[in-house]
Amino acid sequence: MASTEESQDNNPRGIPKAPFISDVEKYIGGPDGDVESAMKKIQDALAKYRYMDGNLAQRRRGLEEKIPDIRKTLSMVEFLNERREGKQKSDDLEENLDDLDLEDETADKKPLVTTFELNETLYAEAELEDTDVVYLWLGANVMLSYNITEAMELLATKLKNAEASLQSLQEDLEFLREQITVMEVNTARLYNWDVVRRRERRAKEASASTG
């Protein structure tokens, strides 16, 4: 039976470390070992690593698109919160000035006008009312209302988690590509060893026939 030489080392997400075949003859079980079955085992493992690499790369692309949207949404909610807090302070100041029969020329009473996307390349202009409530898309055509404080906490948590996931994915992809390289080297070592073995066998057969 071929020696597996398998390592139990895994990365933090449980991806197994690829074994490096330092002794091909020992790996296949001796000078007459079955190279084809050993090669098939290596190719199966290599295919699994490449499949994981493709899946994780796709997830990374999704997060790389998602994180800027979360940041932008969080920034907008924080802006609305700052504007709301500033409006409240302005209203309090205006009440105090009214009691004193004075006017505040610096009080910001201008409405907030912005544009929003209706469709690709199609935008509309809107005037935003001061409010304590915002609506967030949560995916799968789901939108829920949150007060501004809850929305900021939710978005900050989602951003933190997404960035942590992206970091983990990047580490996993680097780890996977190292394992893919190891398995490709194993494939080459096994193939080259078999070529040498076949050549030596032919030489022995030729020598025996002429002897």
PyMOL commands that set and color helices and strands:
alter all, ss='L'
color gray80, all
select helices_A, chain A and resi 24-28+35-99+148-210
alter helices_A, ss='H'
color red, helices_A
select strands_A, chain A and resi 112-119+122-128+133-139+142-147
alter strands_A, ss='S'
color yellow, strands_A
deselect
rebuild
show_as cartoon
